[in-house]
Amino acid sequence: MTEENQKVKNNRKEKSPSKVKSEEKTEASGKVVFVGQKPVKNYVIAVMMDFNSGSNQVVIKARGRAITKAVDTFELLRRAFLKNVRLDGVTISTEQVTREGNQKANVSAIELTIVRSE
């Protein structure tokens, strides 16, 4: 195997995420779960784990086609798993991204703020 092929192979291993991306923010703002291409159940589990770790607020963020998965995540969570969660806020926006060939495109984004009520 050539050195270049080895580098490509190592890059693939580094780029393949094995877990749902969840980021811890300050205590006041809670945690953030970024929704992407994985199944909805993965994001539901990520939000449940954040709530079980002591966080009272979780923000679900998504862009583009993943917006529907973010909404599905909240609805599945509320209807099937955690009955004591409520939607505290919804923020919608448009982000400008640069695609291949330096083409700029607008992508819709959403943030769902979920709060656990006792």
Secondary structure, 3 states (H helix, E strand, C coil): CCHHHHHHHHHHHHHCCCCCCEEECCCCCCEEEECCCCCHHHHHHHHHHHHHCCCCEEEEEEEHHHHHHHHHHHHHHHHHHCCCEEEEEEEEEEEEEECHHHCEEEEEEEEEEEEECC
